[in-house]
């Protein structure tokens, strides 16, 4: 992969000096975020680390779900996170666009 940026500390700077390429790549990434309905880094953290869901069975106490997948539902709902228990049984589907409404990355919802 040909990177257009390099990381310097906590920030990024251009490696190529060609701002046209940088803007095109940024625009494509923003288009993906719009399609997902959620920031890319949030989706990747959810897939990598799991999520907390609003669980009405336990009076709204957040429940941690470790195994999460990403699926495209349809044009109306867009992308969703599918949650599975340790037996690989599907436990629910949460729209990516409902981040911070029905699902979170942290139990205390502090993200």
JOBEL-V112646 format. One record per run of one state. SS is the DSSP state (A for helix, B for strand, O for the rest). FROM is the first residue (numbers start at 1). TO is the last residue. If there is no record, write none. Layout:
# JOBEL-V112646
ss=SS from=FROM to=TO
ss=SS from=FROM to=TO
This chain:
# JOBEL-V112646
ss=O from=1 to=4
ss=B from=5 to=8
ss=O from=9 to=10
ss=B from=11 to=14
ss=O from=15 to=18
ss=A from=19 to=36
ss=O from=37 to=39
ss=A from=40 to=49
ss=O from=50 to=50
ss=B from=51 to=53
ss=O from=54 to=55
ss=A from=56 to=58
ss=O from=59 to=62
ss=B from=63 to=65
ss=O from=66 to=66
ss=B from=67 to=74
ss=O from=75 to=77
ss=B from=78 to=84
ss=O from=85 to=89
ss=B from=90 to=95
ss=A from=96 to=98
ss=B from=99 to=99
ss=O from=100 to=102
ss=B from=103 to=104
ss=O from=105 to=111
